[in-house]
Amino acid sequence: MEFFKAVPLGSILTFVVALIVGSQGSRGGFLSIFRAEIYQYEFWWSWPLFFAGTGLAWGIMMLQR
C-alpha cells in the first residue's frame, strides 16, 4: 500500500526538479531530463529521477510503519 502512496510523491518531486533544471537548459547529466509532449501540453520529465524519488518516498514510508 505504501508504494501506491509513494508514486504521486515521486511524480511531484520529478516534475518540480525537472522543471527547474530543464528550464535552465541543462539535461541534468545522469537524470536525462527531456521535454515531453502530451497532446498540446509540454513539460519536463526524467524517468531515472522518477524511479529514485518514488523509491525514496517508499523507503521513508516503510520506515514509518
Phi, psi and omega in degrees: 000326180296328180298318181291334175282332184281333183299312177297326178293320175296323178294317180295315178300315180298315182299314183292311182293317180294325177296315181292311183288316184291325180289344177274358177093006181263153175266349176080012179061246182296337183289338178052055181285133180221161179270119180259149179230125175237114188056241181258007181262134176242141177207162179270141183213157178209116179292316177300322178292323177298313180295321179292318179293320178293319177297320178295314179296321179295317178298318179295319179293324178292326178292331182277355181300000000 
